Amino acid sequence: MPHRPHLTSHAMAFVDLLGLRDRMASVGQDKGAASKLLTEYYGVMRAGLECLGKSEKQVLTHRCFSDSFVLATEVHHSEWESAIGHLIMIVAELQVELVQQGWFIRGGIAVGDYYETRRVVYGPALVEAHALEQSHAIYPRIVLSQQAVVAIGGFLKYYGDPFGSPENTTLLLDIDNEVFVNYLYSPIDMSEGDLDVAVDVARKHKEIVEAALGKYLIEPHLLTKYQWVARYHNFFVRKWLPDAKKKLLIPQGLVQVEPRLLVPRSSDGPATMHDG
C-alpha cells in the first residue's frame, strides 16, 4: 500500500547562516579560495549538526541545505509549551555554537502543520518560518511568529509569578515588538546558573562583535546588523552579568557610530567618501 503523507502539528525553525553567499560570490572562480571556504563551511555546519544531535529531551528532526537549517519537533497531546520551549533551547545552543566560530544566524520560529521525510520538507509552518527569516528577523536574531507569541502568553498564565517563568529568560521583546531568542542566556541555563561559563561565552562574543563592527564600518547595511548585536550583548551583560560588565561591555562608541565630516582632518583618519 503506498505511503499517504499527512500533516501534523509541529514547532519548527528556519535559520540561515549569514554571510556565506557573499563570501562564495567574493571567491568567484578562485578554486583555492573556494576550497578553503568549503572546508570552513563544512566545519561550521558539522559543528552545528553535532550540536543539534545532542537533543535528548524530545525528538528533534533537522535538515541542512546550502546555508540553512530546518529544525522541527512534533507536538504530541497538545504539549505546546514543552515543544516550543525545547525548540527555543536548541536554537539558542545552535546560535552560541556558531557565533563562537564567528558565524551569526538569523531565522524564524513558527507553529503549525508540517510534513517531512528524508527527501521532502513541506507545510505552512515551514513557509511561515522562512518568511519570518526573510522579512522579520532583519538582524542576527531568531524571531517568533505571532501564533507562537500568543501561545507563550498563554504559558505565562500558568505561573503564579510570570517574572520567574523560563520564557522570561529564554526570550526577549525587542524595540520593534518582535520576540526573539535570548541565546546568550543559554550557557546560564545549560550550566544551571554557573555564571563563569556565561562570562567566557560573553567574552568571546564581545571579541567577535567588535571585530565585525570594525570590519563593516563603511558598509552601513551590514554595520547596522552588528550594532544591533552589540546593543543586545550590552543589555545581556548589564542584566545577567553585572559584576563583569567593566570587561564585557562593548564601548558605546562602537555601538552607536556618529555622522562624520565629508573631509576629516588628517589626524582624524582617512576620508571614506569616494571621489565622484
C-alpha positions in Angstrom: 0.0 0.0 0.0 1.5 3.4 -1.0 2.5 5.8 1.7 -0.1 8.5 2.3 1.5 11.7 3.6 -0.3 13.8 6.2 0.4 17.0 8.1 0.9 17.0 11.8 1.4 19.8 14.4 4.9 21.0 14.9 7.0 23.7 16.4 9.7 24.5 13.9 12.5 26.9 12.9 14.1 28.0 9.7 17.6 29.5 10.2 20.1 31.0 7.8 23.9 31.2 8.1 24.7 34.9 7.5 27.4 36.0 5.1 28.1 32.7 3.3 26.6 33.7 0.0 28.5 36.9 -0.1 31.8 35.1 0.7 31.0 32.5 -2.1 30.5 35.3 -4.6 33.7 37.0 -3.5 35.9 34.0 -4.2 34.4 33.6 -7.7 36.4 31.1 -9.8 39.4 31.0 -7.5 39.4 27.3 -6.8 41.9 27.6 -4.0 39.9 30.2 -2.1 36.7 28.3 -2.9 38.2 25.1 -1.4 39.3 26.9 1.7 35.8 28.4 2.2 34.2 24.9 1.7 36.4 23.5 4.4 35.4 26.3 6.8 31.7 25.9 5.8 31.9 22.2 6.3 33.4 22.5 9.7 30.8 25.1 10.8 27.8 23.1 9.6 29.2 19.9 11.1 29.6 21.6 14.4 26.0 22.9 14.1 24.6 19.4 13.3 26.6 17.9 16.2 25.1 20.5 18.5 21.6 19.6 17.2 22.3 15.9 17.6 22.6 16.4 21.4 18.9 16.8 21.7 17.6 14.3 24.2 14.5 15.6 26.0 12.3 15.5 22.9 12.6 14.2 19.3 14.1 16.9 17.1 14.5 16.4 13.3 16.9 18.6 11.4 17.7 19.2 7.8 20.7 21.1 6.4 21.0 22.5 2.9 23.2 25.2 1.5 23.4 27.9 4.3 20.2 26.9 6.0 18.9 24.7 8.8 15.3 23.4 9.2 14.5 22.2 12.7 11.2 20.6 13.8 9.7 18.9 16.7 6.3 17.3 16.6 3.7 18.3 19.2 2.0 15.4 20.9 -1.2 15.7 23.0 -1.3 19.5 22.8 2.0 19.8 24.8 2.9 23.1 23.0 4.9 24.6 25.9 7.2 21.6 26.0 7.7 21.6 22.3 8.2 25.3 21.8 10.4 25.6 24.9 12.6 22.7 23.7 13.0 24.2 20.2 14.0 27.6 21.7 16.6 25.9 23.9 18.1 24.0 20.9 18.1 27.1 18.7 19.8 29.1 21.4 22.5 26.4 21.7 23.0 26.4 18.0 23.4 30.2 17.9 26.0 30.1 20.7 27.9 27.2 19.0 28.1 29.0 15.6 28.8 32.5 16.9 31.8 31.3 18.8 33.2 30.2 15.4 32.5 33.7 14.0 29.2 32.9 12.2 25.9 34.6 13.0 22.5 33.2 12.1 19.0 34.7 11.8 15.7 32.9 11.4 12.1 32.4 12.4 10.2 30.0 14.7 6.6 29.1 13.7 4.0 26.6 14.9 1.6 24.7 12.8 1.2 21.9 10.2 4.3 20.3 8.8 5.4 17.1 7.0 8.8 15.7 6.2 10.6 12.6 5.0 14.3 12.1 4.3 13.8 13.8 0.9 10.8 16.1 1.4 10.0 19.1 3.7 6.6 20.7 3.3 3.9 22.6 5.1 2.5 26.0 6.1 4.7 26.2 9.3 7.8 25.9 7.1 6.6 28.6 4.8 5.9 30.9 7.7 9.2 30.2 9.5 11.1 31.0 6.2 9.0 34.2 5.7 9.9 35.3 9.2 13.6 34.8 8.5 13.3 36.8 5.3 11.1 39.7 6.4 11.1 40.0 10.2 14.4 38.8 11.6 16.3 41.6 9.8 19.2 41.3 12.3 21.1 38.3 13.5 18.2 37.1 15.7 15.6 34.4 15.6 12.1 35.8 16.0 8.8 34.1 16.9 5.7 34.1 14.8 2.6 35.8 16.2 0.9 32.5 16.8 3.9 31.3 18.8 3.9 34.5 20.8 0.2 34.1 21.7 1.0 30.6 22.8 3.8 31.9 25.0 1.5 34.4 26.5 -0.8 31.5 27.5 2.0 29.6 29.1 2.9 32.6 31.3 -0.6 32.4 32.9 0.3 29.0 34.4 2.9 30.7 36.7 2.0 32.4 39.9 4.8 34.9 39.2 5.3 35.1 35.4 8.5 37.1 36.0 10.1 33.8 37.2 9.0 31.8 34.2 11.6 30.2 31.9 10.2 32.1 29.0 11.1 35.3 30.7 14.8 34.4 30.4 15.0 32.5 27.2 13.1 35.2 25.2 13.3 38.9 24.9 11.0 41.6 23.5 12.8 43.9 21.0 12.1 47.6 20.5 10.1 46.8 17.3 7.9 44.4 19.3 9.5 41.3 17.8 10.0 38.5 20.3 13.4 36.8 19.8 15.6 34.1 21.3 17.9 35.3 24.1 20.7 33.0 23.0 23.4 34.4 25.4 21.3 33.1 28.3 21.8 29.5 27.1 25.1 29.0 28.9 23.5 30.0 32.2 20.5 27.7 31.5 22.7 24.8 30.5 25.1 25.1 33.4 22.3 25.5 35.9 23.4 29.0 36.9 27.2 28.8 36.6 28.0 32.4 35.6 31.6 31.5 34.8 30.6 29.7 31.7 28.4 32.6 30.6 31.2 35.1 31.2 33.6 33.0 29.0 30.9 32.9 26.2 30.2 36.6 26.6 33.9 37.5 26.4 34.3 35.6 23.1 31.1 37.1 21.8 32.4 40.6 22.6 35.6 40.0 20.6 33.7 38.7 17.6 31.1 41.5 17.6 33.8 44.2 18.0 35.7 42.7 15.1 32.6 42.8 12.9 31.9 46.4 13.9 35.4 47.4 12.8 35.2 45.3 9.6 31.9 46.8 8.4 32.4 50.4 9.5 31.9 51.7 5.9 29.2 49.2 4.9 26.1 50.6 6.6 23.7 47.8 5.5 25.9 45.3 7.4 27.1 47.6 10.2 23.5 48.2 11.5 23.1 44.4 11.9 26.1 44.1 14.1 25.3 47.3 16.0 22.0 45.5 16.9 24.1 42.5 18.2 26.2 44.9 20.2 23.2 46.5 21.9 21.8 43.1 22.6 25.2 42.0 24.0 25.4 45.0 26.3 21.8 44.6 27.5 22.5 40.9 28.4 25.7 41.8 30.3 24.1 44.5 32.3 21.1 42.3 33.2 22.8 38.9 33.9 26.5 39.6 34.3 26.7 43.0 36.1 29.8 42.1 38.1 31.7 41.5 34.9 30.4 44.5 32.9 33.6 46.5 33.1 35.4 43.9 31.0 32.5 42.6 28.9 30.6 45.7 27.7 31.2 46.8 24.2 32.2 50.5 24.1 29.3 52.9 23.2 31.4 54.5 20.5 31.3 51.2 18.6 27.7 50.5 19.3 26.4 53.9 18.0 28.5 55.4 15.2 28.1 59.1 14.8 28.0 61.1 11.5 31.3 62.2 10.0 32.7 65.1 8.1 33.0 64.7 4.4 36.7 65.6 4.6 38.1 64.9 8.1 41.4 66.4 9.3 44.3 64.1 8.5 44.7 63.4 12.3 41.2 62.1 12.4 41.9 59.3 9.9 41.3 58.8 6.2 38.3 60.1 4.4 35.7 57.4 3.4 33.8 59.4 0.8 34.6 58.2 -2.7 35.6 60.6 -5.4 32.8 61.2 -7.9 
